[in-house]
Amino acid sequence: MVSHRLWHAGLALIREKVPAHAHGEYVNFDQLVYGSRESVRPQVPDMHARLLAIAYDPQWAERLRMPGA
């Protein structure tokens, strides 16, 4: 059985780690576990070659969508 003191120590640790929020406002579990609320978008330099390929060959994008491509 967990002692009363250990229970309160654990509860205090949890409350310390939770970001501030208004009463009644939900806590975003995904943000707590996975990080920022902002979506992660690919960087332009990483997409440059694909964007060029799509610009010159529209069928290239269709081939990427095919299973096994």
Biopython code that builds the backbone (N, CA, C, O; Angstrom):
import numpy as np
from Bio.PDB.StructureBuilder import StructureBuilder

atoms = [
    (1, "MET", "N", (0.839, -1.173, 0.000)),
    (1, "MET", "CA", (0.000, 0.000, 0.000)),
    (1, "MET", "C", (0.898, 1.255, 0.000)),
    (1, "MET", "O", (1.890, 1.326, 0.726)),
    (2, "VAL", "N", (0.531, 2.216, -0.813)),
    (2, "VAL", "CA", (1.306, 3.452, -0.923)),
    (2, "VAL", "C", (0.992, 4.347, 0.273)),
    (2, "VAL", "O", (-0.167, 4.553, 0.630)),
    (3, "SER", "N", (2.029, 4.858, 0.866)),
    (3, "SER", "CA", (1.799, 5.716, 2.037)),
    (3, "SER", "C", (1.230, 7.073, 1.615)),
    (3, "SER", "O", (1.386, 7.506, 0.473)),
    (4, "HIS", "N", (0.586, 7.707, 2.540)),
    (4, "HIS", "CA", (-0.032, 9.015, 2.331)),
    (4, "HIS", "C", (1.010, 10.042, 1.886)),
    (4, "HIS", "O", (0.736, 10.851, 1.000)),
    (5, "ARG", "N", (2.184, 10.018, 2.480)),
    (5, "ARG", "CA", (3.245, 10.972, 2.163)),
    (5, "ARG", "C", (3.749, 10.782, 0.732)),
    (5, "ARG", "O", (3.956, 11.758, 0.011)),
    (6, "LEU", "N", (3.946, 9.522, 0.318)),
    (6, "LEU", "CA", (4.403, 9.257, -1.045)),
    (6, "LEU", "C", (3.356, 9.649, -2.080)),
    (6, "LEU", "O", (3.686, 10.137, -3.161)),
    (7, "TRP", "N", (2.089, 9.429, -1.736)),
    (7, "TRP", "CA", (1.009, 9.818, -2.636)),
    (7, "TRP", "C", (1.052, 11.324, -2.896)),
    (7, "TRP", "O", (0.997, 11.758, -4.047)),
    (8, "HIS", "N", (1.149, 12.110, -1.842)),
    (8, "HIS", "CA", (1.173, 13.571, -1.987)),
    (8, "HIS", "C", (2.442, 14.049, -2.685)),
    (8, "HIS", "O", (2.403, 15.036, -3.419)),
    (9, "ALA", "N", (3.557, 13.372, -2.472)),
    (9, "ALA", "CA", (4.803, 13.738, -3.162)),
    (9, "ALA", "C", (4.651, 13.500, -4.664)),
    (9, "ALA", "O", (5.078, 14.327, -5.469)),
    (10, "GLY", "N", (4.053, 12.388, -5.040)),
    (10, "GLY", "CA", (3.824, 12.092, -6.457)),
    (10, "GLY", "C", (2.850, 13.059, -7.089)),
    (10, "GLY", "O", (3.063, 13.512, -8.214)),
    (11, "LEU", "N", (1.776, 13.381, -6.375)),
    (11, "LEU", "CA", (0.790, 14.340, -6.863)),
    (11, "LEU", "C", (1.415, 15.720, -7.046)),
    (11, "LEU", "O", (1.125, 16.401, -8.029)),
    (12, "ALA", "N", (2.256, 16.134, -6.127)),
    (12, "ALA", "CA", (2.934, 17.427, -6.244)),
    (12, "ALA", "C", (3.847, 17.451, -7.471)),
    (12, "ALA", "O", (3.930, 18.469, -8.157)),
    (13, "LEU", "N", (4.520, 16.357, -7.747)),
    (13, "LEU", "CA", (5.391, 16.270, -8.916)),
    (13, "LEU", "C", (4.582, 16.384, -10.203)),
    (13, "LEU", "O", (4.984, 17.086, -11.131)),
    (14, "ILE", "N", (3.454, 15.702, -10.260)),
    (14, "ILE", "CA", (2.593, 15.782, -11.444)),
    (14, "ILE", "C", (2.100, 17.207, -11.641)),
    (14, "ILE", "O", (2.146, 17.726, -12.756)),
    (15, "ARG", "N", (1.637, 17.838, -10.590)),
    (15, "ARG", "CA", (1.118, 19.209, -10.701)),
    (15, "ARG", "C", (2.208, 20.206, -11.083)),
    (15, "ARG", "O", (1.935, 21.214, -11.734)),
    (16, "GLU", "N", (3.425, 19.923, -10.681)),
    (16, "GLU", "CA", (4.554, 20.794, -11.020)),
    (16, "GLU", "C", (4.868, 20.716, -12.516)),
    (16, "GLU", "O", (5.252, 21.717, -13.122)),
    (17, "LYS", "N", (4.708, 19.541, -13.107)),
    (17, "LYS", "CA", (5.058, 19.323, -14.513)),
    (17, "LYS", "C", (3.972, 19.774, -15.489)),
    (17, "LYS", "O", (4.268, 20.043, -16.654)),
    (18, "VAL", "N", (2.725, 19.859, -15.036)),
    (18, "VAL", "CA", (1.618, 20.228, -15.913)),
    (18, "VAL", "C", (1.691, 21.720, -16.219)),
    (18, "VAL", "O", (1.829, 22.526, -15.298)),
    (19, "PRO", "N", (1.601, 22.112, -17.507)),
    (19, "PRO", "CA", (1.619, 23.533, -17.835)),
    (19, "PRO", "C", (0.390, 24.245, -17.267)),
    (19, "PRO", "O", (-0.655, 23.630, -17.054)),
    (20, "ALA", "N", (0.532, 25.527, -17.031)),
    (20, "ALA", "CA", (-0.560, 26.319, -16.464)),
    (20, "ALA", "C", (-1.750, 26.335, -17.419)),
    (20, "ALA", "O", (-1.578, 26.462, -18.631)),
    (21, "HIS", "N", (-2.941, 26.208, -16.877)),
    (21, "HIS", "CA", (-4.163, 26.295, -17.666)),
    (21, "HIS", "C", (-5.279, 26.802, -16.762)),
    (21, "HIS", "O", (-5.223, 26.658, -15.541)),
    (22, "ALA", "N", (-6.288, 27.395, -17.379)),
    (22, "ALA", "CA", (-7.412, 27.959, -16.637)),
    (22, "ALA", "C", (-8.288, 26.839, -16.087)),
    (22, "ALA", "O", (-8.295, 25.724, -16.606)),
    (23, "HIS", "N", (-9.022, 27.156, -15.032)),
    (23, "HIS", "CA", (-9.943, 26.195, -14.432)),
    (23, "HIS", "C", (-10.983, 25.797, -15.472)),
    (23, "HIS", "O", (-11.590, 26.660, -16.106)),
    (24, "GLY", "N", (-11.186, 24.522, -15.647)),
    (24, "GLY", "CA", (-12.160, 24.032, -16.619)),
    (24, "GLY", "C", (-11.584, 23.815, -18.000)),
    (24, "GLY", "O", (-12.225, 23.184, -18.840)),
    (25, "GLU", "N", (-10.396, 24.318, -18.256)),
    (25, "GLU", "CA", (-9.757, 24.123, -19.558)),
    (25, "GLU", "C", (-9.081, 22.756, -19.566)),
    (25, "GLU", "O", (-8.435, 22.369, -18.592)),
    (26, "TYR", "N", (-9.230, 22.039, -20.654)),
    (26, "TYR", "CA", (-8.632, 20.717, -20.721)),
    (26, "TYR", "C", (-7.120, 20.819, -20.947)),
    (26, "TYR", "O", (-6.628, 21.818, -21.470)),
    (27, "VAL", "N", (-6.412, 19.799, -20.556)),
    (27, "VAL", "CA", (-4.975, 19.716, -20.797)),
    (27, "VAL", "C", (-4.774, 18.875, -22.046)),
    (27, "VAL", "O", (-5.292, 17.762, -22.130)),
    (28, "ASN", "N", (-4.039, 19.382, -23.003)),
    (28, "ASN", "CA", (-3.803, 18.684, -24.254)),
    (28, "ASN", "C", (-2.767, 17.582, -24.026)),
    (28, "ASN", "O", (-1.567, 17.848, -23.961)),
    (29, "PHE", "N", (-3.243, 16.352, -23.907)),
    (29, "PHE", "CA", (-2.368, 15.216, -23.615)),
    (29, "PHE", "C", (-1.315, 15.037, -24.707)),
    (29, "PHE", "O", (-0.150, 14.777, -24.405)),
    (30, "ASP", "N", (-1.713, 15.173, -25.969)),
    (30, "ASP", "CA", (-0.765, 15.010, -27.071)),
    (30, "ASP", "C", (0.359, 16.031, -26.986)),
    (30, "ASP", "O", (1.514, 15.707, -27.261)),
    (31, "GLN", "N", (0.031, 17.260, -26.608)),
    (31, "GLN", "CA", (1.058, 18.284, -26.464)),
    (31, "GLN", "C", (2.020, 17.924, -25.330)),
    (31, "GLN", "O", (3.231, 18.111, -25.451)),
    (32, "LEU", "N", (1.480, 17.414, -24.244)),
    (32, "LEU", "CA", (2.341, 17.039, -23.126)),
    (32, "LEU", "C", (3.271, 15.893, -23.495)),
    (32, "LEU", "O", (4.446, 15.894, -23.128)),
    (33, "VAL", "N", (2.743, 14.919, -24.219)),
    (33, "VAL", "CA", (3.523, 13.728, -24.545)),
    (33, "VAL", "C", (4.438, 13.954, -25.744)),
    (33, "VAL", "O", (5.605, 13.563, -25.725)),
    (34, "TYR", "N", (3.895, 14.593, -26.797)),
    (34, "TYR", "CA", (4.635, 14.681, -28.055)),
    (34, "TYR", "C", (5.272, 16.036, -28.311)),
    (34, "TYR", "O", (6.073, 16.160, -29.237)),
    (35, "GLY", "N", (4.949, 17.051, -27.531)),
    (35, "GLY", "CA", (5.606, 18.339, -27.710)),
    (35, "GLY", "C", (4.679, 19.424, -28.202)),
    (35, "GLY", "O", (3.508, 19.471, -27.827)),
    (36, "SER", "N", (5.190, 20.274, -29.021)),
    (36, "SER", "CA", (4.547, 21.500, -29.467)),
    (36, "SER", "C", (3.196, 21.264, -30.132)),
    (36, "SER", "O", (2.938, 20.199, -30.693)),
    (37, "ARG", "N", (2.347, 22.276, -30.055)),
    (37, "ARG", "CA", (1.048, 22.237, -30.734)),
    (37, "ARG", "C", (1.194, 22.480, -32.232)),
    (37, "ARG", "O", (0.349, 22.057, -33.020)),
    (38, "GLU", "N", (2.263, 23.159, -32.620)),
    (38, "GLU", "CA", (2.451, 23.504, -34.013)),
    (38, "GLU", "C", (2.721, 22.254, -34.835)),
    (38, "GLU", "O", (3.459, 21.360, -34.422)),
    (39, "SER", "N", (2.102, 22.219, -36.009)),
    (39, "SER", "CA", (2.329, 21.066, -36.870)),
    (39, "SER", "C", (3.744, 21.134, -37.435)),
    (39, "SER", "O", (4.295, 22.214, -37.646)),
    (40, "VAL", "N", (4.304, 19.989, -37.667)),
    (40, "VAL", "CA", (5.655, 19.914, -38.206)),
    (40, "VAL", "C", (5.545, 19.847, -39.714)),
    (40, "VAL", "O", (5.012, 18.888, -40.271)),
    (41, "ARG", "N", (6.049, 20.868, -40.362)),
    (41, "ARG", "CA", (5.983, 20.930, -41.817)),
    (41, "ARG", "C", (7.357, 20.674, -42.402)),
    (41, "ARG", "O", (8.370, 21.012, -41.791)),
    (42, "PRO", "N", (7.395, 20.078, -43.583)),
    (42, "PRO", "CA", (8.697, 19.853, -44.206)),
    (42, "PRO", "C", (9.352, 21.181, -44.571)),
    (42, "PRO", "O", (8.671, 22.149, -44.911)),
    (43, "GLN", "N", (10.650, 21.213, -44.498)),
    (43, "GLN", "CA", (11.397, 22.415, -44.838)),
    (43, "GLN", "C", (11.488, 22.553, -46.355)),
    (43, "GLN", "O", (11.539, 21.554, -47.073)),
    (44, "VAL", "N", (11.509, 23.785, -46.835)),
    (44, "VAL", "CA", (11.558, 24.041, -48.278)),
    (44, "VAL", "C", (12.781, 23.387, -48.930)),
    (44, "VAL", "O", (12.635, 22.778, -49.990)),
    (45, "PRO", "N", (13.978, 23.487, -48.342)),
    (45, "PRO", "CA", (15.119, 22.827, -49.003)),
    (45, "PRO", "C", (14.928, 21.323, -49.176)),
    (45, "PRO", "O", (15.417, 20.745, -50.147)),
    (46, "ASP", "N", (14.224, 20.688, -48.248)),
    (46, "ASP", "CA", (13.968, 19.254, -48.363)),
    (46, "ASP", "C", (12.953, 18.948, -49.461)),
    (46, "ASP", "O", (12.951, 17.854, -50.025)),
    (47, "MET", "N", (12.095, 19.913, -49.759)),
    (47, "MET", "CA", (11.044, 19.704, -50.751)),
    (47, "MET", "C", (11.425, 20.206, -52.142)),
    (47, "MET", "O", (10.707, 19.944, -53.107)),
    (48, "HIS", "N", (12.532, 20.914, -52.261)),
    (48, "HIS", "CA", (12.898, 21.578, -53.512)),
    (48, "HIS", "C", (12.927, 20.608, -54.703)),
    (48, "HIS", "O", (12.330, 20.893, -55.741)),
    (49, "ALA", "N", (13.600, 19.493, -54.565)),
    (49, "ALA", "CA", (13.709, 18.541, -55.682)),
    (49, "ALA", "C", (12.341, 17.991, -56.074)),
    (49, "ALA", "O", (12.053, 17.840, -57.261)),
    (50, "ARG", "N", (11.508, 17.694, -55.102)),
    (50, "ARG", "CA", (10.169, 17.169, -55.418)),
    (50, "ARG", "C", (9.313, 18.216, -56.107)),
    (50, "ARG", "O", (8.598, 17.908, -57.060)),
    (51, "LEU", "N", (9.383, 19.460, -55.627)),
    (51, "LEU", "CA", (8.602, 20.529, -56.253)),
    (51, "LEU", "C", (9.036, 20.747, -57.698)),
    (51, "LEU", "O", (8.191, 20.958, -58.568)),
    (52, "LEU", "N", (10.338, 20.699, -57.968)),
    (52, "LEU", "CA", (10.823, 20.826, -59.342)),
    (52, "LEU", "C", (10.317, 19.677, -60.205)),
    (52, "LEU", "O", (9.882, 19.892, -61.336)),
    (53, "ALA", "N", (10.373, 18.465, -59.678)),
    (53, "ALA", "CA", (9.910, 17.307, -60.437)),
    (53, "ALA", "C", (8.424, 17.417, -60.762)),
    (53, "ALA", "O", (8.011, 17.096, -61.876)),
    (54, "ILE", "N", (7.629, 17.859, -59.818)),
    (54, "ILE", "CA", (6.187, 18.022, -60.051)),
    (54, "ILE", "C", (5.936, 19.127, -61.063)),
    (54, "ILE", "O", (5.040, 19.004, -61.899)),
    (55, "ALA", "N", (6.715, 20.210, -61.003)),
    (55, "ALA", "CA", (6.547, 21.321, -61.940)),
    (55, "ALA", "C", (6.823, 20.882, -63.375)),
    (55, "ALA", "O", (6.140, 21.331, -64.296)),
    (56, "TYR", "N", (7.805, 20.021, -63.579)),
    (56, "TYR", "CA", (8.183, 19.603, -64.923)),
    (56, "TYR", "C", (7.445, 18.356, -65.392)),
    (56, "TYR", "O", (7.331, 18.133, -66.597)),
    (57, "ASP", "N", (6.942, 17.540, -64.472)),
    (57, "ASP", "CA", (6.264, 16.296, -64.842)),
    (57, "ASP", "C", (5.111, 16.031, -63.873)),
    (57, "ASP", "O", (5.311, 15.403, -62.833)),
    (58, "PRO", "N", (3.900, 16.506, -64.207)),
    (58, "PRO", "CA", (2.753, 16.313, -63.309)),
    (58, "PRO", "C", (2.461, 14.840, -62.998)),
    (58, "PRO", "O", (1.930, 14.531, -61.931)),
    (59, "GLN", "N", (2.801, 13.934, -63.913)),
    (59, "GLN", "CA", (2.559, 12.513, -63.675)),
    (59, "GLN", "C", (3.471, 11.949, -62.586)),
    (59, "GLN", "O", (3.175, 10.900, -62.015)),
    (60, "TRP", "N", (4.557, 12.627, -62.299)),
    (60, "TRP", "CA", (5.492, 12.171, -61.273)),
    (60, "TRP", "C", (4.802, 12.101, -59.913)),
    (60, "TRP", "O", (4.997, 11.147, -59.160)),
    (61, "ALA", "N", (3.992, 13.120, -59.602)),
    (61, "ALA", "CA", (3.256, 13.135, -58.326)),
    (61, "ALA", "C", (2.272, 11.967, -58.272)),
    (61, "ALA", "O", (2.095, 11.355, -57.218)),
    (62, "GLU", "N", (1.635, 11.656, -59.391)),
    (62, "GLU", "CA", (0.707, 10.525, -59.425)),
    (62, "GLU", "C", (1.427, 9.211, -59.187)),
    (62, "GLU", "O", (0.907, 8.329, -58.503)),
    (63, "ARG", "N", (2.619, 9.077, -59.747)),
    (63, "ARG", "CA", (3.391, 7.848, -59.539)),
    (63, "ARG", "C", (3.782, 7.681, -58.074)),
    (63, "ARG", "O", (3.865, 6.556, -57.581)),
    (64, "LEU", "N", (4.025, 8.797, -57.369)),
    (64, "LEU", "CA", (4.357, 8.723, -55.939)),
    (64, "LEU", "C", (3.197, 8.188, -55.113)),
    (64, "LEU", "O", (3.411, 7.541, -54.088)),
    (65, "ARG", "N", (1.983, 8.450, -55.548)),
    (65, "ARG", "CA", (0.795, 8.017, -54.803)),
    (65, "ARG", "C", (0.468, 6.546, -55.012)),
    (65, "ARG", "O", (-0.324, 5.976, -54.261)),
    (66, "MET", "N", (1.059, 5.935, -56.009)),
    (66, "MET", "CA", (0.781, 4.525, -56.304)),
    (66, "MET", "C", (1.418, 3.629, -55.252)),
    (66, "MET", "O", (2.537, 3.897, -54.814)),
    (67, "PRO", "N", (0.724, 2.566, -54.835)),
    (67, "PRO", "CA", (1.302, 1.625, -53.868)),
    (67, "PRO", "C", (2.575, 1.000, -54.429)),
    (67, "PRO", "O", (2.651, 0.660, -55.609)),
    (68, "GLY", "N", (3.556, 0.859, -53.571)),
    (68, "GLY", "CA", (4.814, 0.251, -53.959)),
    (68, "GLY", "C", (5.778, 1.196, -54.641)),
    (68, "GLY", "O", (6.857, 0.786, -55.068)),
    (69, "ALA", "N", (5.398, 2.464, -54.747)),
    (69, "ALA", "CA", (6.278, 3.441, -55.415)),
    (69, "ALA", "C", (7.321, 3.958, -54.465)),
    (69, "ALA", "O", (8.148, 4.786, -54.848)),
]
sb = StructureBuilder()
sb.init_structure("model")
sb.init_model(0)
sb.init_chain("A")
sb.init_seg("    ")
for serial, (resi, resn, name, xyz) in enumerate(atoms, 1):
    if name == "N":
        sb.init_residue(resn, " ", resi, " ")
    sb.init_atom(name, np.array(xyz, "f"), 0.0, 1.0, " ", f" {name:<3s}", serial, name[0])
structure = sb.get_structure()
